């Protein structure tokens, strides 16, 4: 019985921060799009910070759980239902696309800072729940920062790709935009296939880890400095 309780606690301290990080990321896209003229997400009932409205049964629940157990708790990856945005309905489609895109990573950084500040409330948490709450807050900082950094990789349909398409000159933006239909396949290949191939030939090909680790580490340290939480 104690083993099951320990397992549930271990899952919860990863699952809760991950679900809120992923789903509120999507909600922020819809909220900003609505403010900038496109009410597609609003009409679909997706401009809400209720995580249940954004959960994808496979991407938000099943896949992260499978990866959690397969990696023995060392790796998580997931996604929520994408918020529908009709960029052509935005007030200024090209520039407003940038604001809609950075809204997701932006709220993740805000949530990471909020989680860090909530460490100051731990003395008021009952002793029996203090460790559980602290682990949730620690993981919330890490998940939100990593999700923000990952999504800012400049490859459509990731947010960084849409920011790049909106800011680059058209002769560079158009070829990049055409990659969107293949973007997820490229990300999956780089995220899973390259490291797998690398292990087979004895070469470290974990490019995503290299791209994400250093910026994430610097941002976490910056949040620690800003909030005074180590």
LOTILO-949071 format. One line per 3 residues: number of its first residue (from 1); their letters; for each residue x, y, z of N, C-alpha, C, O. Coordinates in steps of 0.02 Angstrom, whole numbers. Last residue first. Example, Ala and Ser with C-alpha at 12.3 -4.5 7.8 and 13.67 -1.06 7.14 Angstrom:
2 = sa = 642,-112,354,684,-53,357,645,2,394,670,57,402; 660,-284,390,615,-225,390,660,-165,390,712,-166,423
//
This chain:
230 = xxx = 831,1503,-200,885,1463,-229,859,1396,-251,898,1355,-276; 749,1652,-221,739,1581,-204,793,1541,-238,799,1543,-299; 744,1782,-262,781,1767,-201,772,1696,-178,787,1680,-120
227 = xxx = 689,1817,-381,643,1803,-326,679,1792,-259,647,1792,-206; 800,1840,-464,746,1889,-461,702,1879,-399,681,1928,-368; 878,1725,-446,905,1790,-427,849,1841,-417,850,1880,-369
224 = xxx = 789,1629,-498,813,1624,-429,840,1691,-403,828,1710,-346; 781,1675,-628,720,1677,-586,739,1671,-512,710,1704,-470; 913,1649,-667,888,1717,-667,825,1725,-624,818,1774,-588
221 = xxx = 915,1511,-659,958,1549,-615,936,1622,-610,938,1652,-557; 823,1486,-762,808,1464,-694,851,1502,-644,827,1523,-591; 897,1538,-870,833,1569,-851,814,1550,-780,791,1592,-742
218 = xxx = 1007,1450,-874,1018,1522,-862,954,1556,-840,955,1599,-796; 942,1330,-901,981,1337,-840,992,1410,-823,987,1430,-765; 889,1357,-1028,844,1342,-972,880,1353,-905,852,1381,-859
215 = xxx = 1006,1375,-1107,959,1431,-1095,913,1419,-1036,900,1465,-997; 1061,1240,-1088,1096,1301,-1065,1049,1361,-1058,1052,1395,-1006; 960,1146,-1136,988,1144,-1069,1017,1211,-1047,1000,1235,-993
212 = xxx = 921,1160,-1271,875,1179,-1218,910,1188,-1151,891,1232,-1112; 1026,1115,-1352,994,1180,-1367,954,1205,-1307,953,1265,-1294; 1055,991,-1297,1107,1042,-1298,1077,1111,-1309,1099,1160,-1279
209 = xxx = 935,925,-1321,959,934,-1251,1010,990,-1248,1009,1032,-1203; 934,925,-1460,883,962,-1424,905,975,-1352,895,1030,-1325; 1040,838,-1491,1046,909,-1507,996,950,-1467,1013,1004,-1443
206 = xxx = 1112,708,-1457,1055,738,-1423,1058,814,-1431,1075,850,-1384; 1210,627,-1504,1173,666,-1554,1112,699,-1523,1065,717,-1559; 1356,559,-1463,1303,599,-1432,1271,644,-1484,1301,693,-1506
203 = xxx = 1388,396,-1523,1400,468,-1531,1341,506,-1500,1283,486,-1508; 1370,258,-1540,1415,282,-1488,1433,356,-1494,1487,377,-1472; 1275,211,-1622,1342,217,-1650,1393,247,-1601,1451,259,-1619
200 = xxx = 1163,207,-1539,1181,147,-1577,1251,151,-1605,1284,99,-1612; 1153,335,-1490,1170,281,-1443,1193,219,-1480,1237,182,-1456; 1114,397,-1610,1178,412,-1579,1200,359,-1530,1259,340,-1528
197 = xxx = 987,348,-1630,1040,330,-1678,1108,342,-1647,1155,302,-1657; 927,412,-1519,925,338,-1525,980,314,-1573,1015,266,-1558; 945,548,-1548,977,518,-1490,980,443,-1493,1029,412,-1472
194 = xxx = 866,549,-1673,937,564,-1672,972,536,-1609,1024,504,-1616; 733,515,-1629,771,472,-1674,846,485,-1672,885,438,-1670; 687,618,-1537,689,547,-1520,736,506,-1563,776,466,-1537
191 = xxx = 710,749,-1584,700,736,-1512,710,663,-1494,738,648,-1441; 720,743,-1720,777,769,-1683,772,750,-1609,823,738,-1576; 593,689,-1750,654,656,-1772,715,677,-1731,756,636,-1711
188 = xxx = 509,784,-1694,507,716,-1668,571,678,-1687,600,641,-1647; 544,894,-1777,554,897,-1704,556,827,-1674,601,811,-1634; 504,846,-1903,574,864,-1891,589,864,-1817,641,838,-1795
185 = xxx = 368,832,-1880,407,773,-1898,482,786,-1886,518,742,-1863; 334,965,-1858,327,917,-1803,367,854,-1817,397,826,-1772; 363,1021,-1988,397,1042,-1927,394,992,-1871,445,977,-1840
182 = xxx = 300,1004,-2105,348,952,-2087,380,965,-2019,420,925,-1995; 219,1114,-2114,187,1048,-2121,234,990,-2102,211,936,-2085; 315,1218,-2104,268,1204,-2049,237,1135,-2054,230,1101,-2004
179 = xxx = 397,1257,-2205,419,1200,-2166,367,1178,-2114,375,1125,-2083; 349,1374,-2253,331,1313,-2290,352,1250,-2253,328,1196,-2268; 410,1468,-2172,339,1454,-2161,318,1389,-2196,275,1353,-2170
176 = xxx = 537,1471,-2232,530,1445,-2164,457,1426,-2150,444,1374,-2119; 508,1531,-2355,533,1462,-2354,527,1430,-2284,512,1371,-2278; 458,1659,-2300,416,1614,-2339,443,1543,-2342,404,1496,-2330
173 = xxx = 566,1724,-2233,507,1701,-2196,466,1649,-2235,442,1601,-2205; 656,1764,-2330,677,1712,-2282,617,1682,-2246,616,1623,-2230; 584,1857,-2399,621,1807,-2439,649,1751,-2394,665,1697,-2419
170 = xxx = 533,1941,-2298,489,1893,-2331,527,1839,-2370,505,1782,-2372; 634,1950,-2149,614,1976,-2215,576,1921,-2253,587,1862,-2242; 563,1897,-1990,612,1893,-2043,588,1928,-2107,528,1934,-2117
167 = xxx = 451,1903,-1907,502,1955,-1901,552,1955,-1958,581,2007,-1974; 364,1796,-1930,336,1863,-1924,389,1918,-1927,373,1974,-1946; 450,1687,-1927,414,1702,-1989,387,1773,-1989,386,1807,-2040
164 = xxx = 489,1693,-1792,539,1705,-1845,505,1722,-1911,527,1768,-1946; 368,1661,-1730,400,1726,-1716,450,1743,-1772,452,1799,-1796; 353,1533,-1779,305,1584,-1799,331,1654,-1784,317,1701,-1822
161 = xxx = 462,1472,-1715,458,1472,-1788,410,1526,-1812,425,1560,-1861; 427,1485,-1582,486,1520,-1606,487,1524,-1682,511,1573,-1711; 318,1396,-1574,307,1468,-1567,367,1508,-1594,357,1560,-1625
158 = xxx = 317,1270,-1703,334,1294,-1636,329,1370,-1634,335,1403,-1685; 291,1217,-1829,241,1260,-1798,255,1279,-1726,210,1303,-1691; 436,1319,-1869,363,1311,-1867,345,1236,-1864,381,1196,-1893
155 = xxx = 572,1350,-1771,548,1303,-1822,472,1298,-1818,446,1275,-1767; 666,1406,-1667,638,1440,-1727,620,1393,-1784,650,1396,-1838; 613,1370,-1505,656,1347,-1559,626,1373,-1625,566,1364,-1637
152 = xxx = 521,1402,-1409,552,1458,-1444,605,1436,-1495,639,1478,-1524; 484,1286,-1348,438,1314,-1397,467,1373,-1434,440,1393,-1486; 593,1268,-1260,581,1220,-1315,537,1252,-1369,551,1245,-1428
149 = xxx = 572,1375,-1171,633,1372,-1212,622,1326,-1272,641,1344,-1328; 448,1338,-1113,456,1403,-1147,516,1401,-1194,511,1423,-1251; 478,1214,-1058,426,1219,-1109,433,1284,-1148,425,1285,-1209
146 = xxx = 575,1251,-964,594,1207,-1019,543,1211,-1075,562,1212,-1134; 495,1331,-879,553,1359,-912,572,1317,-973,584,1343,-1027; 398,1239,-835,378,1299,-871,436,1331,-909,428,1354,-965
143 = xxx = 476,1141,-772,435,1124,-830,417,1186,-870,420,1185,-932; 539,1215,-664,578,1182,-716,537,1169,-779,559,1185,-834; 429,1264,-588,481,1309,-614,517,1277,-673,524,1308,-726
140 = xxx = 366,1143,-560,330,1194,-598,379,1245,-627,372,1266,-685; 459,1078,-480,447,1052,-547,409,1102,-591,419,1104,-651; 447,1160,-366,511,1153,-400,501,1129,-472,531,1156,-519
137 = xxx = 312,1140,-335,335,1207,-353,402,1203,-390,413,1239,-439; 311,1002,-306,268,1029,-358,293,1097,-381,295,1111,-441; 400,1001,-198,418,965,-260,375,989,-318,400,997,-374
134 = xxx = 325,1073,-103,390,1098,-125,411,1065,-191,438,1099,-235; 214,989,-84,204,1056,-112,270,1084,-139,271,1114,-193; 278,878,-26,240,870,-88,231,938,-122,240,944,-183
131 = xxx = 329,936,91,375,909,41,340,902,-27,369,919,-78; 207,972,156,258,1022,139,305,997,84,319,1033,37; 108,894,208,104,909,136,161,954,112,163,971,53
128 = xxx = 135,883,341,125,821,304,124,833,228,139,787,190; 139,1016,386,201,977,381,193,916,337,238,898,300; 40,1134,294,46,1082,346,107,1038,333,124,1023,276
125 = xxx = 113,1290,249,85,1226,226,93,1175,282,145,1171,313; 181,1400,286,111,1398,307,77,1333,285,18,1322,301; 308,1390,230,302,1385,303,230,1379,328,218,1357,384
122 = xxx = 278,1412,90,286,1344,116,283,1340,192,257,1290,218; 276,1536,35,216,1516,71,223,1447,103,179,1426,140; 391,1550,-37,386,1589,25,325,1570,66,321,1586,125
119 = xxx = 365,1481,-151,407,1447,-101,404,1484,-34,413,1454,19; 301,1567,-235,258,1529,-189,299,1487,-139,272,1461,-91; 401,1613,-318,379,1657,-263,337,1619,-212,337,1635,-153
116 = xxx = 406,1504,-407,464,1519,-365,443,1563,-306,465,1551,-249; 282,1517,-468,297,1456,-430,355,1469,-383,355,1446,-326; 301,1641,-533,249,1634,-481,263,1573,-437,257,1577,-376
113 = xxx = 400,1605,-626,415,1656,-575,365,1651,-517,385,1656,-459; 326,1513,-701,387,1491,-667,406,1540,-611,424,1520,-556; 226,1594,-752,207,1541,-706,268,1515,-667,263,1498,-609
110 = xxx = 304,1674,-836,267,1705,-782,247,1653,-729,251,1667,-669; 347,1577,-926,397,1611,-885,363,1644,-825,390,1643,-769; 221,1544,-980,261,1493,-946,314,1524,-902,325,1501,-846
107 = xxx = 183,1660,-1042,147,1641,-981,184,1586,-944,178,1581,-883; 279,1658,-1147,277,1712,-1099,241,1693,-1034,264,1707,-980; 250,1545,-1224,312,1547,-1184,311,1602,-1131,339,1593,-1076
104 = xxx = 121,1605,-1268,128,1540,-1235,191,1537,-1193,187,1526,-1133; 148,1728,-1330,104,1727,-1271,113,1661,-1232,112,1661,-1171; 216,1719,-1447,257,1726,-1386,214,1725,-1323,241,1722,-1267
101 = xxx = 107,1707,-1538,155,1653,-1529,193,1658,-1463,201,1609,-1428; 42,1830,-1531,5,1768,-1514,54,1712,-1499,44,1674,-1451; 146,1911,-1578,121,1920,-1509,82,1858,-1486,88,1837,-1429
98 = xxx = 159,1863,-1709,216,1860,-1664,192,1865,-1592,215,1827,-1549; 37,1894,-1764,55,1823,-1758,113,1815,-1710,117,1765,-1673; 45,2031,-1773,5,2003,-1718,18,1929,-1709,11,1903,-1654
95 = xxx = 122,2043,-1889,150,2062,-1825,111,2033,-1767,141,2013,-1717; 32,1986,-1986,102,1964,-1980,131,1981,-1912,162,1938,-1880; -103,2044,-1964,-87,1972,-1963,-14,1954,-1951,0,1911,-1909
92 = xxx = -173,2147,-1871,-112,2155,-1912,-80,2086,-1916,-35,2070,-1876; -289,2085,-1820,-290,2155,-1843,-231,2170,-1890,-240,2202,-1942; -327,1921,-1881,-295,1966,-1834,-292,2036,-1863,-293,2045,-1924
89 = xxx = -371,1837,-1978,-421,1879,-1946,-391,1926,-1894,-427,1968,-1866; -265,1760,-2017,-289,1810,-2065,-341,1857,-2034,-354,1910,-2061; -249,1667,-1916,-204,1724,-1918,-228,1779,-1966,-212,1837,-1955
86 = xxx = -348,1591,-1818,-352,1610,-1888,-312,1674,-1896,-337,1729,-1884; -316,1463,-1707,-305,1534,-1720,-307,1545,-1796,-271,1512,-1833; -359,1345,-1587,-368,1367,-1656,-360,1443,-1662,-392,1482,-1627
83 = xxx = -236,1272,-1485,-289,1321,-1487,-297,1345,-1559,-247,1365,-1591; -203,1098,-1480,-185,1164,-1504,-246,1210,-1506,-300,1190,-1526; -212,1010,-1331,-247,1022,-1394,-228,1092,-1418,-237,1141,-1382
80 = xxx = -41,991,-1271,-113,999,-1262,-146,1007,-1330,-111,1010,-1381; 91,870,-1248,62,928,-1281,-12,931,-1264,-43,881,-1246; 251,810,-1186,179,807,-1198,155,870,-1233,193,916,-1245
77 = xxx = 373,720,-1098,357,760,-1157,283,754,-1169,254,700,-1164; 502,681,-984,431,694,-996,424,735,-1060,464,779,-1074; 617,577,-899,600,614,-961,524,620,-967,487,571,-956
74 = xxx = 640,505,-785,692,552,-806,673,594,-867,709,641,-884; 556,404,-741,548,471,-713,598,522,-735,600,577,-708; 590,294,-819,597,291,-746,599,361,-715,638,376,-670
71 = xxx = 556,297,-948,620,328,-932,634,328,-857,684,356,-834; 433,235,-944,485,206,-986,554,233,-969,604,198,-973; 360,319,-859,376,252,-837,433,221,-878,477,187,-851
68 = xxx = 357,435,-941,379,439,-871,401,370,-846,454,363,-816; 302,392,-1059,371,414,-1059,400,416,-988,458,401,-977; 172,365,-1011,211,312,-1041,286,330,-1041,328,288,-1024
65 = xxx = 135,494,-968,138,439,-920,181,382,-947,223,355,-911; 138,568,-1089,184,585,-1035,190,529,-983,245,517,-957; 33,492,-1160,102,493,-1182,151,514,-1127,202,481,-1119
62 = xxx = -86,517,-1078,-60,450,-1091,14,451,-1111,55,415,-1082; -97,666,-1064,-103,616,-1010,-65,552,-1026,-17,535,-991; -77,745,-1174,-70,776,-1108,-68,725,-1051,-42,739,-998
59 = xxx = -95,663,-1287,-37,705,-1281,-24,734,-1213,34,746,-1194; -219,592,-1260,-156,558,-1275,-96,602,-1259,-51,582,-1223; -315,690,-1222,-309,627,-1185,-242,591,-1198,-213,563,-1152
56 = xxx = -274,855,-1200,-279,804,-1252,-267,737,-1219,-214,727,-1189; -346,991,-1117,-312,926,-1111,-326,882,-1172,-384,874,-1192; -417,1107,-1115,-360,1103,-1162,-326,1035,-1162,-281,1022,-1202
53 = xxx = -512,1107,-1019,-534,1125,-1087,-479,1114,-1139,-492,1113,-1199; -444,1083,-901,-484,1029,-929,-506,1043,-1001,-518,996,-1039; -386,1204,-861,-345,1154,-896,-386,1100,-929,-365,1072,-980
50 = xxx = -452,1358,-882,-471,1293,-854,-433,1239,-892,-448,1228,-951; -435,1478,-938,-377,1451,-903,-395,1389,-863,-360,1369,-817; -495,1505,-1103,-508,1491,-1032,-445,1463,-1002,-406,1429,-1035
47 = xxx = -538,1501,-1244,-508,1558,-1209,-526,1552,-1136,-568,1589,-1110; -609,1399,-1301,-540,1385,-1281,-504,1444,-1249,-446,1438,-1229; -731,1397,-1365,-730,1386,-1292,-660,1373,-1265,-652,1341,-1213
44 = xxx = -736,1435,-1494,-726,1364,-1482,-723,1347,-1408,-713,1289,-1390; -742,1571,-1483,-803,1536,-1505,-798,1461,-1496,-848,1427,-1489; -608,1591,-1447,-662,1609,-1401,-725,1572,-1419,-759,1544,-1375
41 = xxx = -538,1553,-1561,-530,1514,-1500,-585,1528,-1450,-607,1483,-1414; -585,1656,-1648,-595,1585,-1664,-590,1542,-1601,-634,1500,-1589; -574,1793,-1645,-614,1761,-1591,-626,1687,-1604,-671,1657,-1574
38 = xxx = -449,1902,-1672,-473,1837,-1695,-509,1802,-1638,-477,1782,-1588; -404,2025,-1615,-453,2025,-1669,-480,1958,-1692,-529,1957,-1730; -325,2025,-1504,-297,2056,-1565,-342,2047,-1626,-321,2059,-1682
35 = xxx = -390,1956,-1407,-378,2028,-1395,-355,2064,-1458,-363,2124,-1465; -382,1829,-1464,-447,1861,-1457,-439,1936,-1446,-478,1976,-1473; -244,1804,-1451,-275,1808,-1518,-342,1843,-1515,-358,1884,-1559
32 = xxx = -234,1798,-1311,-203,1854,-1347,-232,1861,-1417,-244,1917,-1440; -308,1680,-1289,-327,1743,-1255,-298,1803,-1293,-333,1852,-1304; -241,1582,-1362,-310,1599,-1378,-330,1666,-1349,-365,1705,-1382
29 = xxx = -116,1579,-1294,-120,1593,-1366,-190,1618,-1385,-197,1668,-1419; -156,1542,-1166,-129,1609,-1176,-130,1628,-1250,-143,1685,-1267; -193,1409,-1182,-245,1458,-1166,-220,1529,-1180,-258,1571,-1202
26 = xxx = -68,1348,-1200,-115,1351,-1256,-169,1404,-1244,-188,1441,-1290; -17,1365,-1070,21,1389,-1128,-26,1397,-1188,-24,1449,-1222; -105,1292,-997,-109,1365,-993,-68,1399,-1047,-82,1456,-1067
23 = xxx = -62,1162,-1032,-128,1185,-1051,-135,1261,-1047,-167,1291,-1089; 73,1151,-987,55,1138,-1057,-11,1170,-1076,-17,1201,-1128; 67,1183,-850,114,1218,-895,93,1211,-967,94,1260,-1005
20 = xxx = -28,1094,-800,-42,1166,-798,4,1204,-846,-17,1251,-878; 39,972,-826,-27,985,-855,-42,1060,-856,-66,1086,-906; 157,986,-750,160,978,-823,94,995,-855,92,1030,-906
17 = xxx = 115,995,-616,149,1052,-648,150,1047,-724,144,1098,-758; 49,864,-611,13,927,-599,50,987,-630,19,1026,-666; 151,766,-638,92,774,-681,59,842,-672,42,875,-721
14 = xxx = 248,771,-537,267,784,-606,206,803,-648,209,849,-689; 179,745,-425,224,803,-422,254,818,-491,282,871,-501; 108,628,-460,72,691,-452,119,751,-453,101,803,-480
11 = xxx = 204,525,-461,171,545,-523,140,614,-517,146,655,-563; 236,521,-325,288,535,-374,258,559,-440,284,605,-471; 113,486,-270,143,550,-252,195,570,-303,199,628,-324
8 = xxx = 97,360,-326,49,413,-342,77,482,-325,66,530,-362; 207,295,-264,204,301,-337,156,357,-358,172,398,-402; 170,300,-130,231,333,-151,232,345,-226,254,397,-250
5 = xxx = 55,223,-135,50,293,-113,111,332,-136,106,389,-158; 110,101,-172,62,134,-217,56,208,-199,53,250,-243; 191,75,-60,222,81,-126,176,118,-175,198,160,-214
2 = xx = 97,62,40,143,119,43,176,130,-24,189,187,-43; 42,-61,0,0,0,0,43,63,0,29,111,-35
//
